[in-house]
Amino acid sequence: MGATLRSALDLLLRPLQVTLYALSGLVPRDPRRWVLGTWGGYRFADNAAAVLEYLADHPRPGIRAAWLTRRRDLIAELRARGHVAHHVWSPAGVWWSLRSGVAIYDSTPHDLNFWLSRGTRRVLLRHGIGMKKVERAIDVPGHRLHQVFHGWGPRALFWRIALPWHLPVPDLVAASSPEHAAQAPAYFGVGPEQVVITGFPRHDRLAELPPADPAAIPTLGPPVPAGRPVVLYLPTFREGWRAHRFDWSDLEQAAARAGVTLAVKLHVVDARRGVLDLETLHASPHLRLVDPTVDPVDLY
């Protein structure tokens, strides 16, 4: 089923989904039961994944945690690693969604099962450091999220119906520094007292990682060569819906002049959408394409 058809069917189900959301708030919730998720339920990554792994290594008395996802292959992978994982609409996933008192996510409650989340304590970990404006701070009138938060009329109503999981205000927001914390009120509608400077959970393991050989960087194509410095290039995704074109020739020339290998890790959004002229990158002696699904922390 194509993405457009899935979106259309999803909109047709809105009356039922809104009813489920309202009713889910009537179910008693257990504050010691936590659900975690990220990337709309399609990946195991970023800060939410780091928290689940931390809880597995450092159990807390009485705390039970489960990962919710929309990918059945990911469920099998996580269960094989000893984690509790369920599909968001499986019987167990529905039960966890209705009974959990804490929802931990990186972007929006849509990382979990938004329609069964009313009444949970929402904890937004975030997955970036605010290089660009997001959510309520987006000031481009044509942007869909600007319409959600600041628009009016039929167009704004459509986007609020289409993307309702952006509207709830988190109960708690993590930040990595005072500057990062200062962004949260404008971005997410929270008060300063709802922001906690914790650092990013995904970064904690950097202190424990031994030095690694750059040749071990997982690439799509030839490996990273030994004998010269490696510079990581990790561009954030480009706005829009079409495949993006990078200037690989200029990047190759710059890397050659500097005497380095440029390891390019595309943002997963760009990688999924498609990037043009990758043949030029693969043919460039000083450029290497890193597997876009790898956690950047592994590269650091």
Secondary structure, 3 states (H helix, E strand, C coil): CCHHHHHHHHHHCHHHHHHHHHHHCCCCCEEEEEEEECHHHCCCCHHHHHHHHHHHHCCCCCCEEEEEECCHHHHHHHHHCCCCEEECCCHHHHHHHHHEEEEEECCCHHHCCHHHCCCCEEEECCCCCCCCCCHHHCCCCCCHHHHHHHCCHHHHHHHHHHCHHHCCCCCEEEECCHHHHHHHHHHHCCCHHHEEECCCHHHHHHHHCCCCCHHHCCECCCCCCCCCCEEEECCCCCCCCCCEECCHHHHHHHHHHHCCEEEECCCHHHHHHCEECHHHHHCCCCEEEECCCCCHHHHC
